[in-house]
Amino acid sequence: MAAPVSAVVRSADDGAVLATDVPDYSGPLEQELRVVRSQPQQAWHAVTRDATGHNVSGAAYSFRPSGSGDLHRLGGIHHLEVLPGYRRRGLATALLSATARAAGEAGAVDLTLNATPQGYEFFSRRGFTLLGRGRTYVLPL
């Protein structure tokens, strides 16, 4: 699916915070954060937390790779997830907006993502259009 950055960025991100370090993460989740710490920065990670501020309730990544030739204005959204007990509260929209804004500020004009069947409706309502079914597009960082 694809959408212009301008279609997904909201005026307020309602609790989604960009983070390069998430103390709650360990193992593979912590290792995955290495991509947001690399230089030049090409990826961003956002989290939301529960009302107490102690527990991560959702997370997402965005990227805008440098040196990608004809795709230099293209960014993407990756691994957007809100834990089941926190869904339908606007957190996914906040995560999408915060990560899209970061990619846009780095020069992305359009965003792509691979949507699950469950995510298709959510992303469609937020300006994304279908590029094709059964295709996965990968742009390594």
C-alpha positions as CSV (number, residue, x, y, z in Angstrom):
1,M,0.0,0.0,0.0
2,A,1.2,3.6,-0.6
3,A,0.2,7.1,0.5
4,P,1.6,10.6,0.5
5,V,3.2,11.6,3.8
6,S,0.9,14.6,3.9
7,A,-2.1,12.3,4.0
8,V,-1.0,10.5,7.2
9,V,0.6,13.2,9.3
10,R,-1.7,14.6,11.9
11,S,-1.3,17.9,13.8
12,A,-0.8,16.0,17.1
13,D,0.6,12.6,17.6
14,D,-1.4,11.9,20.8
15,G,1.1,10.2,22.9
16,A,3.4,8.6,20.3
17,V,7.1,9.4,21.1
18,L,10.1,8.8,18.9
19,A,12.7,6.8,20.8
20,T,16.2,5.4,20.1
21,D,16.2,3.5,23.4
22,V,13.3,1.6,25.0
23,P,14.4,0.2,28.4
24,D,11.5,-2.2,28.3
25,Y,12.9,-4.0,25.3
26,S,15.3,-6.9,25.5
27,G,16.6,-9.6,23.1
28,P,15.5,-9.2,19.5
29,L,13.4,-6.1,20.2
30,E,16.4,-4.3,21.7
31,Q,18.6,-5.5,18.9
32,E,16.2,-4.2,16.3
33,L,16.6,-0.7,17.7
34,R,20.2,-0.6,16.3
35,V,18.7,0.5,13.0
36,V,17.4,3.8,14.5
37,R,20.8,4.5,16.1
38,S,22.8,4.1,12.8
39,Q,24.3,7.0,11.0
40,P,23.2,8.6,8.8
41,Q,19.9,8.2,10.4
42,Q,17.5,6.4,8.0
43,A,14.9,4.9,10.4
44,W,12.8,6.1,13.4
45,H,10.9,4.2,16.1
46,A,7.9,5.4,18.0
47,V,6.2,4.0,21.1
48,T,3.1,4.7,23.0
49,R,2.6,3.8,26.7
50,D,-0.3,3.0,29.0
51,A,-1.9,5.6,31.2
52,T,0.7,4.9,34.0
53,G,3.6,5.5,31.6
54,H,5.1,2.2,32.7
55,N,4.2,-0.2,29.9
56,V,4.6,0.0,26.2
57,S,1.2,-0.2,24.5
58,G,2.3,0.1,20.9
59,A,5.2,0.7,18.6
60,A,6.1,1.4,14.9
61,Y,9.1,2.1,12.7
62,S,9.5,4.3,9.7
63,F,12.4,4.6,7.3
64,R,13.7,6.8,4.5
65,P,16.8,5.2,3.1
66,S,19.6,7.4,1.8
67,G,21.3,6.6,-1.5
68,S,18.3,4.6,-2.9
69,G,18.6,6.0,-6.4
70,D,15.2,6.7,-8.0
71,L,13.4,5.9,-4.8
72,H,15.0,8.9,-2.9
73,R,11.6,10.4,-2.0
74,L,10.1,7.2,-0.8
75,G,9.8,6.1,2.8
76,G,8.0,3.3,4.6
77,I,6.2,2.2,7.7
78,H,7.2,-1.1,9.3
79,H,6.0,-3.2,12.3
80,L,3.2,-1.0,13.4
81,E,1.5,-2.8,16.3
82,V,-0.8,-1.9,19.2
83,L,-1.2,-4.5,21.9
84,P,-4.7,-6.0,22.0
85,G,-5.7,-4.4,25.3
86,Y,-5.0,-0.9,24.0
87,R,-6.6,-1.0,20.5
88,R,-9.3,1.3,19.3
89,R,-8.0,4.3,21.3
90,G,-6.2,6.1,18.5
91,L,-2.7,4.8,19.3
92,A,-2.1,3.2,15.9
93,T,-3.0,6.5,14.2
94,A,-0.7,8.4,16.6
95,L,2.2,5.9,15.8
96,L,1.5,6.2,12.1
97,S,1.6,10.0,12.2
98,A,4.7,10.2,14.4
99,T,6.7,7.8,12.2
100,A,5.4,9.3,9.0
101,R,6.3,12.8,10.2
102,A,9.9,11.7,10.9
103,A,10.3,10.1,7.5
104,G,8.8,13.2,5.9
105,E,11.2,15.5,7.7
106,A,14.0,13.4,6.3
107,G,12.7,14.0,2.8
108,A,10.2,11.2,2.1
109,V,7.2,12.4,0.0
110,D,5.4,9.1,-0.2
111,L,5.2,6.1,2.1
112,T,4.8,2.4,1.4
113,L,3.9,-0.5,3.7
114,N,2.9,-4.1,3.7
115,A,-0.5,-4.4,5.3
116,T,-1.9,-7.6,6.9
117,P,-5.5,-8.4,6.1
118,Q,-6.4,-7.0,9.5
119,G,-4.5,-3.8,8.8
120,Y,-5.8,-3.2,5.3
121,E,-9.0,-1.4,6.4
122,F,-7.1,0.7,9.0
123,F,-4.5,1.9,6.4
124,S,-7.2,2.4,3.7
125,R,-9.0,4.9,6.0
126,R,-5.8,6.8,6.5
127,G,-5.0,7.5,2.8
128,F,-3.2,4.4,1.7
129,T,-4.1,2.7,-1.6
130,L,-3.5,-0.8,-2.7
131,L,-0.4,-1.5,-4.9
132,G,-1.1,-5.2,-5.3
133,R,-2.0,-8.3,-3.5
134,G,0.3,-11.1,-2.5
135,R,3.4,-8.9,-3.2
136,T,6.0,-7.9,-0.6
137,Y,8.3,-5.0,-1.4
138,V,11.5,-4.9,0.5
139,L,14.0,-2.1,0.6
140,P,17.0,-3.0,2.7
141,L,18.6,-0.3,4.8
